[in-house]
Amino acid sequence: MKERVVIAETSVPRLVPHARLRFDKQRDQWIVLAPERLFVPDPIALEILQRCDGVATVATIVDGLAEKFNAPREVILGDVIALLQDLTDKGVMTE
């Protein structure tokens, strides 16, 4: 049994190799494609996913979002970690 990956501020999130974030022209929206699964991120989730490049840490992503949206960092941190942890648990993201 694999050990659960836990997302933290020091994590460097990215989509797993078999998942893709792409714009679907037929649906006219962004989607995350994974084997036998499809996720449709809302605008906020999309903003987070577009920053998960395998280079930026969660802390860097949160700082950028807090600045862009002029929102409290601790609130954004909780939301970002919750989203990324959920996608990690579903096998779409890794650190």
One Martini backbone bead per residue (centre of mass of N, CA, C, O) as a GRO file, in nm:
protein
   95
    1MET     BB    1   0.096   0.037   0.023
    2LYS     BB    2   0.063   0.361  -0.018
    3GLU     BB    3   0.170   0.654   0.081
    4ARG     BB    4   0.054   0.945   0.179
    5VAL     BB    5   0.032   1.250   0.035
    6VAL     BB    6   0.133   1.560   0.183
    7ILE     BB    7   0.035   1.882   0.176
    8ALA     BB    8   0.253   2.168   0.179
    9GLU     BB    9   0.431   2.457   0.162
   10THR     BB   10   0.690   2.281   0.044
   11SER     BB   11   0.549   2.189  -0.184
   12VAL     BB   12   0.565   2.065  -0.540
   13PRO     BB   13   0.323   2.091  -0.750
   14ARG     BB   14   0.179   1.841  -0.981
   15LEU     BB   15   0.095   1.672  -1.230
   16VAL     BB   16   0.061   1.384  -1.330
   17PRO     BB   17   0.172   1.230  -1.614
   18HIS     BB   18  -0.147   1.136  -1.698
   19ALA     BB   19  -0.213   1.443  -1.667
   20ARG     BB   20  -0.421   1.723  -1.798
   21LEU     BB   21  -0.416   2.066  -1.877
   22ARG     BB   22  -0.693   2.190  -2.077
   23PHE     BB   23  -0.843   2.325  -2.353
   24ASP     BB   24  -1.182   2.277  -2.448
   25LYS     BB   25  -1.340   2.357  -2.733
   26GLN     BB   26  -1.612   2.205  -2.715
   27ARG     BB   27  -1.668   2.321  -2.410
   28ASP     BB   28  -1.532   2.597  -2.343
   29GLN     BB   29  -1.304   2.471  -2.132
   30TRP     BB   30  -1.140   2.376  -1.864
   31ILE     BB   31  -0.939   2.073  -1.808
   32VAL     BB   32  -0.890   1.757  -1.643
   33LEU     BB   33  -0.705   1.488  -1.759
   34ALA     BB   34  -0.771   1.146  -1.690
   35PRO     BB   35  -0.796   0.835  -1.656
   36GLU     BB   36  -1.135   0.803  -1.673
   37ARG     BB   37  -1.119   1.126  -1.622
   38LEU     BB   38  -1.293   1.443  -1.536
   39PHE     BB   39  -1.214   1.786  -1.471
   40VAL     BB   40  -1.384   2.096  -1.362
   41PRO     BB   41  -1.261   2.387  -1.303
   42ASP     BB   42  -1.279   2.652  -1.143
   43PRO     BB   43  -1.143   2.960  -1.149
   44ILE     BB   44  -0.972   2.911  -0.891
   45ALA     BB   45  -0.856   2.634  -0.954
   46LEU     BB   46  -0.721   2.722  -1.216
   47GLU     BB   47  -0.527   2.927  -1.093
   48ILE     BB   48  -0.376   2.710  -0.934
   49LEU     BB   49  -0.304   2.498  -1.156
   50GLN     BB   50  -0.133   2.700  -1.336
   51ARG     BB   51   0.096   2.708  -1.091
   52CYS     BB   52   0.150   2.391  -1.124
   53ASP     BB   53   0.491   2.330  -1.243
   54GLY     BB   54   0.718   2.187  -1.048
   55VAL     BB   55   0.856   2.459  -0.899
   56ALA     BB   56   0.648   2.572  -0.724
   57THR     BB   57   0.545   2.638  -0.427
   58VAL     BB   58   0.289   2.676  -0.223
   59ALA     BB   59   0.388   2.942  -0.104
   60THR     BB   60   0.421   3.088  -0.377
   61ILE     BB   61   0.132   3.057  -0.474
   62VAL     BB   62  -0.002   3.202  -0.234
   63ASP     BB   63   0.141   3.473  -0.260
   64GLY     BB   64   0.035   3.536  -0.546
   65LEU     BB   65  -0.270   3.524  -0.474
   66ALA     BB   66  -0.274   3.734  -0.245
   67GLU     BB   67  -0.184   3.963  -0.429
   68LYS     BB   68  -0.389   3.949  -0.663
   69PHE     BB   69  -0.657   3.937  -0.445
   70ASN     BB   70  -0.624   4.076  -0.174
   71ALA     BB   71  -0.573   3.840   0.046
   72PRO     BB   72  -0.553   3.631   0.297
   73ARG     BB   73  -0.312   3.402   0.329
   74GLU     BB   74  -0.446   3.190   0.527
   75VAL     BB   75  -0.692   3.139   0.349
   76ILE     BB   76  -0.550   3.051   0.091
   77LEU     BB   77  -0.388   2.821   0.209
   78GLY     BB   78  -0.628   2.642   0.287
   79ASP     BB   79  -0.750   2.619   0.000
   80VAL     BB   80  -0.505   2.507  -0.152
   81ILE     BB   81  -0.455   2.256   0.018
   82ALA     BB   82  -0.734   2.131  -0.016
   83LEU     BB   83  -0.726   2.098  -0.322
   84LEU     BB   84  -0.453   1.945  -0.354
   85GLN     BB   85  -0.524   1.710  -0.167
   86ASP     BB   86  -0.766   1.607  -0.322
   87LEU     BB   87  -0.610   1.555  -0.591
   88THR     BB   88  -0.403   1.365  -0.466
   89ASP     BB   89  -0.605   1.152  -0.357
   90LYS     BB   90  -0.708   1.110  -0.672
   91GLY     BB   91  -0.430   1.102  -0.857
   92VAL     BB   92  -0.351   1.399  -1.004
   93MET     BB   93  -0.144   1.476  -0.786
   94THR     BB   94   0.184   1.595  -0.683
   95GLU     BB   95   0.510   1.677  -0.515
   0.00000   0.00000   0.00000
